Amino acid sequence: GFAPAGPSELPKIPMPGHVAPGALRVDSALADLDRRIREIAEMPPELFEEKYREFEEREHREGLRNVRDDIFQMTATTGTDATRKMRVFWKSVDVRELDDGWWTVLLDGRPVKALESTSTLLVPNEAMALAVAHEWAQQVGYVNKLVMPMTDIASGSMLVDDLAIEARLEHLLSFLRSDNLFYRHVALRRQEERLMDPICDWFDRHFQVVTPRMEGLQYQKVAESTTRTVRDALFAMNLNRYQVVALHVMTQYTASLVLGTALAHGAVDLATALEVNRLEEMHSVDMAMPIDGYHDIRDADLTVKVAASLACWQMVAGLSRERAAGPVAARPHGD
């Protein structure tokens, strides 16, 4: 059974005349709530309407931010079970150029929707339309969105406006502060230096900065001047929304802005980038044991997402931000 509580473990019961600290906090919170209710009740109708509109606008912006974050995190399967288990019903897949120069994908002649949306999926050029169409054509039985990375990127990019571009670029800088390519594992130092040092050297030359190299448990803070310089350079690139999403996915999946930008600029090829990214995890797996259905699937997912993001970047590299902004309002399904 359970041992009886000792004297020091007995619950402390407030003595008469003594108020527990928690009760004081509750009373204070109730008093504050009562004050706020009185303020709202006494507020002029015009002021109340203004405050309520401000509240609704904040809620709307927060909702959009959450949706964007879901897309950027590549969580394509955020819908209901019904949408996740959509049966493959179409017999033909095709692409069509629209009057304004944008493209859409057709399933049995009908435009396909963006993922988790009722809007028609629009892409800026034929190359991306064909890549998206290929993903839909490869579906068998039920739609598997995990192997539709280009459709996912294209769908997510439709939600990105200029404000979201700036927010994503700022978020990319958070990876720079603890970039994977700055660290060297003691047991892998020679391999990592051979593969990582040329990439880090390119990054330093390209952005005209000096980034740290650390081994084991060492830690060296990235200089604020380095972060500012990289930030200014990223903003000066005037990236379009597809590039921002692609760079964000490459950076997120490799936990490295250095590797993501090197991939995007052709300073490292995809095979080498994936080898760099696998080094430490494969060393850990070799020291223990690979788990079938986890390490293999995780590696395949990363490979697919990073490869698709690089392909997307290359497809839209010459597209201006203004041209990539596309139609202001998404087209309803069936147009």
SULLINWO-V54122 format. One record per helix or strand of 2 or more residues. SS is the DSSP state (~ for helix, > for strand). FROM is the first residue (numbers start at 0). TO is the last residue. If there is no record, write none. Layout:
SS_FROM_TO + SS_FROM_TO
//
This chain:
~_6_8 + ~_20_40 + ~_44_71 + ~_80_83 + >_92_96 + >_102_106 + >_109_110 + >_118_119 + ~_125_136 + ~_144_146 + ~_148_156 + ~_161_175 + ~_179_181 + >_182_183 + ~_185_206 + >_213_214 + ~_223_235 + ~_240_253 + ~_256_263 + ~_269_286 + ~_294_315 + ~_320_324
//
